Amino acid sequence: MLVLNTKLLRERGIDEADWPRSLNDLTHPRWKNQVAMSKPIAGTSATQAACLFQAWGKDAAKAWYRALRDNGVQAGAG
């Protein structure tokens, strides 16, 4: 699931056409240090991680999480 703070995006003057539309968009340099997520340790975030690994495969899911990390994702308690 992708949740956006549309109020903040509008306040920053980011055109709606440029908003992220997919999970992969979050790894783009445009969103560096602007993405937050729950640590995928338990509950819903762990379920999402398991689903990504199942749907995308181990290598693609690991690459995505690494790309998020490299793009400055902020991981916090769920």
HTML snippet that shows the backbone in 3Dmol.js (N, CA, C, O; Angstrom):
<script src="https://3Dmol.org/build/3Dmol-min.js"></script>
<div id="view" style="width:600px;height:400px;position:relative"></div>
<script>
const pdb = `
ATOM      1  N   MET A   1       0.838  -1.160   0.000  1.00  0.00           N
ATOM      2  CA  MET A   1       0.000   0.000   0.000  1.00  0.00           C
ATOM      3  C   MET A   1       0.893   1.236   0.000  1.00  0.00           C
ATOM      4  O   MET A   1       1.915   1.281   0.686  1.00  0.00           O
ATOM      5  N   LEU A   2       0.497   2.220  -0.768  1.00  0.00           N
ATOM      6  CA  LEU A   2       1.228   3.471  -0.875  1.00  0.00           C
ATOM      7  C   LEU A   2       0.336   4.586  -0.354  1.00  0.00           C
ATOM      8  O   LEU A   2      -0.759   4.810  -0.870  1.00  0.00           O
ATOM      9  N   VAL A   3       0.810   5.283   0.670  1.00  0.00           N
ATOM     10  CA  VAL A   3       0.047   6.384   1.270  1.00  0.00           C
ATOM     11  C   VAL A   3       0.867   7.656   1.093  1.00  0.00           C
ATOM     12  O   VAL A   3       2.049   7.700   1.432  1.00  0.00           O
ATOM     13  N   LEU A   4       0.227   8.681   0.560  1.00  0.00           N
ATOM     14  CA  LEU A   4       0.907   9.956   0.324  1.00  0.00           C
ATOM     15  C   LEU A   4       0.282  11.054   1.171  1.00  0.00           C
ATOM     16  O   LEU A   4      -0.926  11.052   1.408  1.00  0.00           O
ATOM     17  N   ASN A   5       1.099  11.984   1.621  1.00  0.00           N
ATOM     18  CA  ASN A   5       0.613  13.173   2.301  1.00  0.00           C
ATOM     19  C   ASN A   5       0.347  14.209   1.203  1.00  0.00           C
ATOM     20  O   ASN A   5       1.205  15.034   0.891  1.00  0.00           O
ATOM     21  N   THR A   6      -0.853  14.150   0.630  1.00  0.00           N
ATOM     22  CA  THR A   6      -1.179  15.008  -0.504  1.00  0.00           C
ATOM     23  C   THR A   6      -1.171  16.488  -0.115  1.00  0.00           C
ATOM     24  O   THR A   6      -0.849  17.341  -0.943  1.00  0.00           O
ATOM     25  N   LYS A   7      -1.516  16.793   1.111  1.00  0.00           N
ATOM     26  CA  LYS A   7      -1.485  18.191   1.566  1.00  0.00           C
ATOM     27  C   LYS A   7      -0.058  18.730   1.502  1.00  0.00           C
ATOM     28  O   LYS A   7       0.175  19.833   1.007  1.00  0.00           O
ATOM     29  N   LEU A   8       0.894  17.943   2.006  1.00  0.00           N
ATOM     30  CA  LEU A   8       2.291  18.364   1.993  1.00  0.00           C
ATOM     31  C   LEU A   8       2.825  18.464   0.564  1.00  0.00           C
ATOM     32  O   LEU A   8       3.550  19.404   0.238  1.00  0.00           O
ATOM     33  N   LEU A   9       2.474  17.509  -0.280  1.00  0.00           N
ATOM     34  CA  LEU A   9       2.924  17.559  -1.672  1.00  0.00           C
ATOM     35  C   LEU A   9       2.421  18.819  -2.366  1.00  0.00           C
ATOM     36  O   LEU A   9       3.159  19.467  -3.109  1.00  0.00           O
ATOM     37  N   ARG A  10       1.172  19.156  -2.120  1.00  0.00           N
ATOM     38  CA  ARG A  10       0.610  20.380  -2.711  1.00  0.00           C
ATOM     39  C   ARG A  10       1.288  21.623  -2.142  1.00  0.00           C
ATOM     40  O   ARG A  10       1.597  22.557  -2.882  1.00  0.00           O
ATOM     41  N   GLU A  11       1.522  21.637  -0.813  1.00  0.00           N
ATOM     42  CA  GLU A  11       2.180  22.785  -0.177  1.00  0.00           C
ATOM     43  C   GLU A  11       3.574  23.005  -0.752  1.00  0.00           C
ATOM     44  O   GLU A  11       4.035  24.141  -0.863  1.00  0.00           O
ATOM     45  N   ARG A  12       4.235  21.924  -1.114  1.00  0.00           N
ATOM     46  CA  ARG A  12       5.582  22.020  -1.694  1.00  0.00           C
ATOM     47  C   ARG A  12       5.547  22.339  -3.187  1.00  0.00           C
ATOM     48  O   ARG A  12       6.591  22.476  -3.824  1.00  0.00           O
ATOM     49  N   GLY A  13       4.349  22.455  -3.734  1.00  0.00           N
ATOM     50  CA  GLY A  13       4.211  22.808  -5.144  1.00  0.00           C
ATOM     51  C   GLY A  13       4.556  21.698  -6.108  1.00  0.00           C
ATOM     52  O   GLY A  13       4.901  21.958  -7.261  1.00  0.00           O
ATOM     53  N   ILE A  14       4.466  20.460  -5.648  1.00  0.00           N
ATOM     54  CA  ILE A  14       4.767  19.316  -6.521  1.00  0.00           C
ATOM     55  C   ILE A  14       3.515  18.969  -7.301  1.00  0.00           C
ATOM     56  O   ILE A  14       2.471  18.663  -6.725  1.00  0.00           O
ATOM     57  N   ASP A  15       3.631  19.021  -8.609  1.00  0.00           N
ATOM     58  CA  ASP A  15       2.507  18.733  -9.487  1.00  0.00           C
ATOM     59  C   ASP A  15       2.033  17.289  -9.283  1.00  0.00           C
ATOM     60  O   ASP A  15       2.847  16.376  -9.151  1.00  0.00           O
ATOM     61  N   GLU A  16       0.744  17.097  -9.260  1.00  0.00           N
ATOM     62  CA  GLU A  16       0.175  15.766  -9.030  1.00  0.00           C
ATOM     63  C   GLU A  16       0.703  14.734 -10.029  1.00  0.00           C
ATOM     64  O   GLU A  16       0.832  13.558  -9.689  1.00  0.00           O
ATOM     65  N   ALA A  17       1.003  15.151 -11.226  1.00  0.00           N
ATOM     66  CA  ALA A  17       1.542  14.224 -12.234  1.00  0.00           C
ATOM     67  C   ALA A  17       2.910  13.681 -11.831  1.00  0.00           C
ATOM     68  O   ALA A  17       3.339  12.644 -12.337  1.00  0.00           O
ATOM     69  N   ASP A  18       3.596  14.373 -10.923  1.00  0.00           N
ATOM     70  CA  ASP A  18       4.930  13.961 -10.483  1.00  0.00           C
ATOM     71  C   ASP A  18       4.924  13.169  -9.183  1.00  0.00           C
ATOM     72  O   ASP A  18       5.977  12.727  -8.725  1.00  0.00           O
ATOM     73  N   TRP A  19       3.751  12.984  -8.584  1.00  0.00           N
ATOM     74  CA  TRP A  19       3.668  12.219  -7.343  1.00  0.00           C
ATOM     75  C   TRP A  19       4.012  10.761  -7.604  1.00  0.00           C
ATOM     76  O   TRP A  19       3.775  10.257  -8.701  1.00  0.00           O
ATOM     77  N   PRO A  20       4.575  10.068  -6.594  1.00  0.00           N
ATOM     78  CA  PRO A  20       4.841   8.636  -6.770  1.00  0.00           C
ATOM     79  C   PRO A  20       3.544   7.865  -6.999  1.00  0.00           C
ATOM     80  O   PRO A  20       2.531   8.128  -6.351  1.00  0.00           O
ATOM     81  N   ARG A  21       3.588   6.926  -7.914  1.00  0.00           N
ATOM     82  CA  ARG A  21       2.412   6.125  -8.250  1.00  0.00           C
ATOM     83  C   ARG A  21       2.591   4.648  -7.897  1.00  0.00           C
ATOM     84  O   ARG A  21       1.632   3.876  -7.910  1.00  0.00           O
ATOM     85  N   SER A  22       3.823   4.269  -7.584  1.00  0.00           N
ATOM     86  CA  SER A  22       4.088   2.866  -7.275  1.00  0.00           C
ATOM     87  C   SER A  22       5.167   2.787  -6.196  1.00  0.00           C
ATOM     88  O   SER A  22       5.839   3.774  -5.894  1.00  0.00           O
ATOM     89  N   LEU A  23       5.316   1.616  -5.634  1.00  0.00           N
ATOM     90  CA  LEU A  23       6.372   1.414  -4.637  1.00  0.00           C
ATOM     91  C   LEU A  23       7.745   1.671  -5.246  1.00  0.00           C
ATOM     92  O   LEU A  23       8.625   2.222  -4.584  1.00  0.00           O
ATOM     93  N   ASN A  24       7.933   1.279  -6.494  1.00  0.00           N
ATOM     94  CA  ASN A  24       9.226   1.493  -7.147  1.00  0.00           C
ATOM     95  C   ASN A  24       9.544   2.972  -7.308  1.00  0.00           C
ATOM     96  O   ASN A  24      10.714   3.353  -7.293  1.00  0.00           O
ATOM     97  N   ASP A  25       8.532   3.806  -7.460  1.00  0.00           N
ATOM     98  CA  ASP A  25       8.772   5.247  -7.579  1.00  0.00           C
ATOM     99  C   ASP A  25       9.475   5.800  -6.346  1.00  0.00           C
ATOM    100  O   ASP A  25      10.199   6.791  -6.443  1.00  0.00           O
ATOM    101  N   LEU A  26       9.276   5.187  -5.211  1.00  0.00           N
ATOM    102  CA  LEU A  26       9.862   5.682  -3.960  1.00  0.00           C
ATOM    103  C   LEU A  26      11.380   5.562  -3.926  1.00  0.00           C
ATOM    104  O   LEU A  26      12.026   6.179  -3.079  1.00  0.00           O
ATOM    105  N   THR A  27      11.954   4.785  -4.824  1.00  0.00           N
ATOM    106  CA  THR A  27      13.405   4.626  -4.879  1.00  0.00           C
ATOM    107  C   THR A  27      14.057   5.658  -5.799  1.00  0.00           C
ATOM    108  O   THR A  27      15.282   5.707  -5.907  1.00  0.00           O
ATOM    109  N   HIS A  28      13.250   6.473  -6.454  1.00  0.00           N
ATOM    110  CA  HIS A  28      13.770   7.496  -7.371  1.00  0.00           C
ATOM    111  C   HIS A  28      14.446   8.608  -6.561  1.00  0.00           C
ATOM    112  O   HIS A  28      13.959   8.974  -5.492  1.00  0.00           O
ATOM    113  N   PRO A  29      15.552   9.140  -7.058  1.00  0.00           N
ATOM    114  CA  PRO A  29      16.246  10.219  -6.337  1.00  0.00           C
ATOM    115  C   PRO A  29      15.349  11.425  -6.008  1.00  0.00           C
ATOM    116  O   PRO A  29      15.642  12.165  -5.070  1.00  0.00           O
ATOM    117  N   ARG A  30      14.288  11.626  -6.750  1.00  0.00           N
ATOM    118  CA  ARG A  30      13.347  12.729  -6.495  1.00  0.00           C
ATOM    119  C   ARG A  30      12.790  12.658  -5.074  1.00  0.00           C
ATOM    120  O   ARG A  30      12.442  13.681  -4.484  1.00  0.00           O
ATOM    121  N   TRP A  31      12.708  11.435  -4.528  1.00  0.00           N
ATOM    122  CA  TRP A  31      12.095  11.238  -3.212  1.00  0.00           C
ATOM    123  C   TRP A  31      13.124  10.922  -2.127  1.00  0.00           C
ATOM    124  O   TRP A  31      12.770  10.441  -1.050  1.00  0.00           O
ATOM    125  N   LYS A  32      14.402  11.194  -2.413  1.00  0.00           N
ATOM    126  CA  LYS A  32      15.462  10.909  -1.436  1.00  0.00           C
ATOM    127  C   LYS A  32      15.173  11.612  -0.110  1.00  0.00           C
ATOM    128  O   LYS A  32      14.857  12.801  -0.072  1.00  0.00           O
ATOM    129  N   ASN A  33      15.289  10.857   0.956  1.00  0.00           N
ATOM    130  CA  ASN A  33      15.077  11.339   2.332  1.00  0.00           C
ATOM    131  C   ASN A  33      13.662  11.866   2.582  1.00  0.00           C
ATOM    132  O   ASN A  33      13.453  12.673   3.489  1.00  0.00           O
ATOM    133  N   GLN A  34      12.705  11.421   1.794  1.00  0.00           N
ATOM    134  CA  GLN A  34      11.326  11.876   1.958  1.00  0.00           C
ATOM    135  C   GLN A  34      10.345  10.723   2.146  1.00  0.00           C
ATOM    136  O   GLN A  34       9.132  10.928   2.104  1.00  0.00           O
ATOM    137  N   VAL A  35      10.859   9.519   2.352  1.00  0.00           N
ATOM    138  CA  VAL A  35      10.007   8.334   2.478  1.00  0.00           C
ATOM    139  C   VAL A  35      10.161   7.754   3.878  1.00  0.00           C
ATOM    140  O   VAL A  35      11.269   7.657   4.407  1.00  0.00           O
ATOM    141  N   ALA A  36       9.032   7.371   4.467  1.00  0.00           N
ATOM    142  CA  ALA A  36       9.049   6.722   5.778  1.00  0.00           C
ATOM    143  C   ALA A  36       8.217   5.451   5.706  1.00  0.00           C
ATOM    144  O   ALA A  36       7.242   5.370   4.959  1.00  0.00           O
ATOM    145  N   MET A  37       8.613   4.476   6.483  1.00  0.00           N
ATOM    146  CA  MET A  37       7.870   3.218   6.547  1.00  0.00           C
ATOM    147  C   MET A  37       8.078   2.577   7.906  1.00  0.00           C
ATOM    148  O   MET A  37       9.023   2.904   8.624  1.00  0.00           O
ATOM    149  N   SER A  38       7.189   1.664   8.248  1.00  0.00           N
ATOM    150  CA  SER A  38       7.351   0.880   9.469  1.00  0.00           C
ATOM    151  C   SER A  38       8.402  -0.197   9.227  1.00  0.00           C
ATOM    152  O   SER A  38       8.503  -0.746   8.129  1.00  0.00           O
ATOM    153  N   LYS A  39       9.174  -0.489  10.252  1.00  0.00           N
ATOM    154  CA  LYS A  39      10.144  -1.580  10.141  1.00  0.00           C
ATOM    155  C   LYS A  39       9.379  -2.880   9.894  1.00  0.00           C
ATOM    156  O   LYS A  39       8.438  -3.190  10.625  1.00  0.00           O
ATOM    157  N   PRO A  40       9.771  -3.636   8.882  1.00  0.00           N
ATOM    158  CA  PRO A  40       9.041  -4.874   8.572  1.00  0.00           C
ATOM    159  C   PRO A  40       9.426  -6.024   9.505  1.00  0.00           C
ATOM    160  O   PRO A  40       9.999  -7.026   9.077  1.00  0.00           O
ATOM    161  N   ILE A  41       9.100  -5.858  10.782  1.00  0.00           N
ATOM    162  CA  ILE A  41       9.467  -6.861  11.785  1.00  0.00           C
ATOM    163  C   ILE A  41       8.264  -7.720  12.166  1.00  0.00           C
ATOM    164  O   ILE A  41       8.397  -8.931  12.343  1.00  0.00           O
ATOM    165  N   ALA A  42       7.101  -7.105  12.293  1.00  0.00           N
ATOM    166  CA  ALA A  42       5.907  -7.844  12.724  1.00  0.00           C
ATOM    167  C   ALA A  42       4.664  -7.156  12.161  1.00  0.00           C
ATOM    168  O   ALA A  42       4.732  -6.043  11.641  1.00  0.00           O
ATOM    169  N   GLY A  43       3.554  -7.831  12.274  1.00  0.00           N
ATOM    170  CA  GLY A  43       2.272  -7.253  11.893  1.00  0.00           C
ATOM    171  C   GLY A  43       2.150  -6.963  10.411  1.00  0.00           C
ATOM    172  O   GLY A  43       2.664  -7.699   9.569  1.00  0.00           O
ATOM    173  N   THR A  44       1.457  -5.871  10.109  1.00  0.00           N
ATOM    174  CA  THR A  44       1.145  -5.512   8.733  1.00  0.00           C
ATOM    175  C   THR A  44       2.387  -5.291   7.890  1.00  0.00           C
ATOM    176  O   THR A  44       2.434  -5.728   6.741  1.00  0.00           O
ATOM    177  N   SER A  45       3.395  -4.619   8.439  1.00  0.00           N
ATOM    178  CA  SER A  45       4.599  -4.345   7.652  1.00  0.00           C
ATOM    179  C   SER A  45       5.367  -5.628   7.331  1.00  0.00           C
ATOM    180  O   SER A  45       5.953  -5.740   6.254  1.00  0.00           O
ATOM    181  N   ALA A  46       5.370  -6.585   8.241  1.00  0.00           N
ATOM    182  CA  ALA A  46       6.008  -7.880   7.966  1.00  0.00           C
ATOM    183  C   ALA A  46       5.222  -8.653   6.920  1.00  0.00           C
ATOM    184  O   ALA A  46       5.802  -9.336   6.077  1.00  0.00           O
ATOM    185  N   THR A  47       3.901  -8.544   6.978  1.00  0.00           N
ATOM    186  CA  THR A  47       3.061  -9.200   5.978  1.00  0.00           C
ATOM    187  C   THR A  47       3.315  -8.595   4.607  1.00  0.00           C
ATOM    188  O   THR A  47       3.414  -9.324   3.620  1.00  0.00           O
ATOM    189  N   GLN A  48       3.421  -7.271   4.533  1.00  0.00           N
ATOM    190  CA  GLN A  48       3.722  -6.625   3.253  1.00  0.00           C
ATOM    191  C   GLN A  48       5.066  -7.112   2.714  1.00  0.00           C
ATOM    192  O   GLN A  48       5.179  -7.422   1.528  1.00  0.00           O
ATOM    193  N   ALA A  49       6.070  -7.182   3.562  1.00  0.00           N
ATOM    194  CA  ALA A  49       7.385  -7.660   3.125  1.00  0.00           C
ATOM    195  C   ALA A  49       7.294  -9.081   2.603  1.00  0.00           C
ATOM    196  O   ALA A  49       7.862  -9.396   1.557  1.00  0.00           O
ATOM    197  N   ALA A  50       6.585  -9.944   3.320  1.00  0.00           N
ATOM    198  CA  ALA A  50       6.432 -11.330   2.877  1.00  0.00           C
ATOM    199  C   ALA A  50       5.736 -11.396   1.518  1.00  0.00           C
ATOM    200  O   ALA A  50       6.113 -12.188   0.655  1.00  0.00           O
ATOM    201  N   CYS A  51       4.724 -10.560   1.341  1.00  0.00           N
ATOM    202  CA  CYS A  51       4.004 -10.531   0.056  1.00  0.00           C
ATOM    203  C   CYS A  51       4.896 -10.034  -1.077  1.00  0.00           C
ATOM    204  O   CYS A  51       4.839 -10.560  -2.189  1.00  0.00           O
ATOM    205  N   LEU A  52       5.718  -9.027  -0.802  1.00  0.00           N
ATOM    206  CA  LEU A  52       6.632  -8.533  -1.834  1.00  0.00           C
ATOM    207  C   LEU A  52       7.631  -9.608  -2.234  1.00  0.00           C
ATOM    208  O   LEU A  52       7.913  -9.786  -3.419  1.00  0.00           O
ATOM    209  N   PHE A  53       8.167 -10.324  -1.256  1.00  0.00           N
ATOM    210  CA  PHE A  53       9.107 -11.401  -1.565  1.00  0.00           C
ATOM    211  C   PHE A  53       8.420 -12.496  -2.379  1.00  0.00           C
ATOM    212  O   PHE A  53       9.025 -13.061  -3.290  1.00  0.00           O
ATOM    213  N   GLN A  54       7.178 -12.793  -2.061  1.00  0.00           N
ATOM    214  CA  GLN A  54       6.442 -13.827  -2.794  1.00  0.00           C
ATOM    215  C   GLN A  54       6.108 -13.356  -4.216  1.00  0.00           C
ATOM    216  O   GLN A  54       6.279 -14.107  -5.176  1.00  0.00           O
ATOM    217  N   ALA A  55       5.640 -12.132  -4.344  1.00  0.00           N
ATOM    218  CA  ALA A  55       5.197 -11.627  -5.648  1.00  0.00           C
ATOM    219  C   ALA A  55       6.360 -11.266  -6.579  1.00  0.00           C
ATOM    220  O   ALA A  55       6.323 -11.566  -7.772  1.00  0.00           O
ATOM    221  N   TRP A  56       7.384 -10.626  -6.026  1.00  0.00           N
ATOM    222  CA  TRP A  56       8.494 -10.147  -6.852  1.00  0.00           C
ATOM    223  C   TRP A  56       9.656 -11.120  -6.929  1.00  0.00           C
ATOM    224  O   TRP A  56      10.471 -11.048  -7.849  1.00  0.00           O
ATOM    225  N   GLY A  57       9.735 -12.037  -5.960  1.00  0.00           N
ATOM    226  CA  GLY A  57      10.890 -12.929  -5.869  1.00  0.00           C
ATOM    227  C   GLY A  57      11.931 -12.340  -4.928  1.00  0.00           C
ATOM    228  O   GLY A  57      11.977 -11.133  -4.690  1.00  0.00           O
ATOM    229  N   LYS A  58      12.757 -13.224  -4.405  1.00  0.00           N
ATOM    230  CA  LYS A  58      13.742 -12.852  -3.383  1.00  0.00           C
ATOM    231  C   LYS A  58      14.694 -11.751  -3.856  1.00  0.00           C
ATOM    232  O   LYS A  58      14.909 -10.769  -3.146  1.00  0.00           O
ATOM    233  N   ASP A  59      15.258 -11.914  -5.042  1.00  0.00           N
ATOM    234  CA  ASP A  59      16.255 -10.956  -5.511  1.00  0.00           C
ATOM    235  C   ASP A  59      15.664  -9.574  -5.753  1.00  0.00           C
ATOM    236  O   ASP A  59      16.260  -8.570  -5.363  1.00  0.00           O
ATOM    237  N   ALA A  60      14.505  -9.512  -6.390  1.00  0.00           N
ATOM    238  CA  ALA A  60      13.873  -8.215  -6.677  1.00  0.00           C
ATOM    239  C   ALA A  60      13.429  -7.518  -5.394  1.00  0.00           C
ATOM    240  O   ALA A  60      13.588  -6.304  -5.266  1.00  0.00           O
ATOM    241  N   ALA A  61      12.876  -8.266  -4.445  1.00  0.00           N
ATOM    242  CA  ALA A  61      12.429  -7.668  -3.186  1.00  0.00           C
ATOM    243  C   ALA A  61      13.627  -7.135  -2.389  1.00  0.00           C
ATOM    244  O   ALA A  61      13.572  -6.032  -1.846  1.00  0.00           O
ATOM    245  N   LYS A  62      14.707  -7.922  -2.320  1.00  0.00           N
ATOM    246  CA  LYS A  62      15.909  -7.454  -1.621  1.00  0.00           C
ATOM    247  C   LYS A  62      16.463  -6.204  -2.289  1.00  0.00           C
ATOM    248  O   LYS A  62      16.871  -5.263  -1.609  1.00  0.00           O
ATOM    249  N   ALA A  63      16.480  -6.190  -3.613  1.00  0.00           N
ATOM    250  CA  ALA A  63      16.991  -5.025  -4.347  1.00  0.00           C
ATOM    251  C   ALA A  63      16.147  -3.790  -4.044  1.00  0.00           C
ATOM    252  O   ALA A  63      16.687  -2.694  -3.893  1.00  0.00           O
ATOM    253  N   TRP A  64      14.827  -3.957  -3.955  1.00  0.00           N
ATOM    254  CA  TRP A  64      13.944  -2.826  -3.667  1.00  0.00           C
ATOM    255  C   TRP A  64      14.201  -2.278  -2.263  1.00  0.00           C
ATOM    256  O   TRP A  64      14.310  -1.066  -2.082  1.00  0.00           O
ATOM    257  N   TYR A  65      14.296  -3.159  -1.275  1.00  0.00           N
ATOM    258  CA  TYR A  65      14.572  -2.701   0.090  1.00  0.00           C
ATOM    259  C   TYR A  65      15.938  -2.017   0.180  1.00  0.00           C
ATOM    260  O   TYR A  65      16.094  -1.030   0.900  1.00  0.00           O
ATOM    261  N   ARG A  66      16.909  -2.533  -0.540  1.00  0.00           N
ATOM    262  CA  ARG A  66      18.232  -1.893  -0.549  1.00  0.00           C
ATOM    263  C   ARG A  66      18.166  -0.519  -1.219  1.00  0.00           C
ATOM    264  O   ARG A  66      18.789   0.436  -0.754  1.00  0.00           O
ATOM    265  N   ALA A  67      17.413  -0.429  -2.304  1.00  0.00           N
ATOM    266  CA  ALA A  67      17.260   0.850  -3.007  1.00  0.00           C
ATOM    267  C   ALA A  67      16.559   1.876  -2.107  1.00  0.00           C
ATOM    268  O   ALA A  67      16.921   3.052  -2.107  1.00  0.00           O
ATOM    269  N   LEU A  68      15.561   1.430  -1.344  1.00  0.00           N
ATOM    270  CA  LEU A  68      14.908   2.325  -0.382  1.00  0.00           C
ATOM    271  C   LEU A  68      15.916   2.817   0.656  1.00  0.00           C
ATOM    272  O   LEU A  68      15.992   4.008   0.957  1.00  0.00           O
ATOM    273  N   ARG A  69      16.679   1.880   1.191  1.00  0.00           N
ATOM    274  CA  ARG A  69      17.698   2.236   2.197  1.00  0.00           C
ATOM    275  C   ARG A  69      18.680   3.256   1.614  1.00  0.00           C
ATOM    276  O   ARG A  69      18.997   4.261   2.249  1.00  0.00           O
ATOM    277  N   ASP A  70      19.148   2.984   0.411  1.00  0.00           N
ATOM    278  CA  ASP A  70      20.120   3.875  -0.230  1.00  0.00           C
ATOM    279  C   ASP A  70      19.519   5.243  -0.555  1.00  0.00           C
ATOM    280  O   ASP A  70      20.244   6.224  -0.717  1.00  0.00           O
ATOM    281  N   ASN A  71      18.200   5.299  -0.649  1.00  0.00           N
ATOM    282  CA  ASN A  71      17.511   6.550  -0.952  1.00  0.00           C
ATOM    283  C   ASN A  71      17.081   7.283   0.325  1.00  0.00           C
ATOM    284  O   ASN A  71      16.357   8.276   0.265  1.00  0.00           O
ATOM    285  N   GLY A  72      17.529   6.787   1.467  1.00  0.00           N
ATOM    286  CA  GLY A  72      17.315   7.497   2.720  1.00  0.00           C
ATOM    287  C   GLY A  72      15.979   7.247   3.390  1.00  0.00           C
ATOM    288  O   GLY A  72      15.482   8.111   4.112  1.00  0.00           O
ATOM    289  N   VAL A  73      15.382   6.074   3.164  1.00  0.00           N
ATOM    290  CA  VAL A  73      14.104   5.783   3.814  1.00  0.00           C
ATOM    291  C   VAL A  73      14.270   5.867   5.331  1.00  0.00           C
ATOM    292  O   VAL A  73      15.302   5.478   5.878  1.00  0.00           O
ATOM    293  N   GLN A  74      13.246   6.378   5.993  1.00  0.00           N
ATOM    294  CA  GLN A  74      13.241   6.451   7.448  1.00  0.00           C
ATOM    295  C   GLN A  74      12.335   5.335   7.959  1.00  0.00           C
ATOM    296  O   GLN A  74      11.125   5.363   7.735  1.00  0.00           O
ATOM    297  N   ALA A  75      12.913   4.366   8.639  1.00  0.00           N
ATOM    298  CA  ALA A  75      12.143   3.228   9.163  1.00  0.00           C
ATOM    299  C   ALA A  75      11.920   3.434  10.648  1.00  0.00           C
ATOM    300  O   ALA A  75      12.860   3.660  11.410  1.00  0.00           O
ATOM    301  N   GLY A  76      10.651   3.351  11.046  1.00  0.00           N
ATOM    302  CA  GLY A  76      10.323   3.563  12.442  1.00  0.00           C
ATOM    303  C   GLY A  76       9.416   2.466  12.970  1.00  0.00           C
ATOM    304  O   GLY A  76       9.036   1.549  12.243  1.00  0.00           O
ATOM    305  N   ALA A  77       9.084   2.574  14.221  1.00  0.00           N
ATOM    306  CA  ALA A  77       8.191   1.595  14.847  1.00  0.00           C
ATOM    307  C   ALA A  77       6.813   1.671  14.196  1.00  0.00           C
ATOM    308  O   ALA A  77       6.352   2.747  13.814  1.00  0.00           O
ATOM    309  N   GLY A  78       6.174   0.530  14.076  1.00  0.00           N
ATOM    310  CA  GLY A  78       4.870   0.449  13.404  1.00  0.00           C
ATOM    311  C   GLY A  78       3.730   0.818  14.216  1.00  0.00           C
ATOM    312  O   GLY A  78       2.595   0.782  13.741  1.00  0.00           O
TER     313      GLY A  78
END
`;
const viewer = $3Dmol.createViewer("view");
viewer.addModel(pdb, "pdb");
viewer.setStyle({}, {cartoon: {color: "spectrum"}});
viewer.zoomTo();
viewer.render();
</script>
